[in-house]
């Protein structure tokens, strides 16, 4: 399985509106692509002063699903976010291969 993680540091003056938009619009739009099986949003603690940082993680079944998301959907969804919050955030993206899961 593949985990696609997007870490976003958002202007603290707008983070509540951003978080609401992420939960009600952006993350559901990403999930609606059918490329991912699950997602979660987490608060990053210990971030630099002056920002609120969040990690949004999406899990897909295969490299092919991730590649399809990147090819067919990522640019438009990233553009929507970038235009809406231009100059008020910094983001970086990471793709990870899940080797094994441990759950209780």
Secondary structure, DSSP 8 states (H G I E B T S, - for coil): -EEEEEEEEEETTTHHHHHHHIIIIIHHHHHTTS--SEEEEEEESS--TTEEEEEEEEEES-HHHHHHHIIIIIHHHHHHHHHHTTTSEEEEEEEEE-------
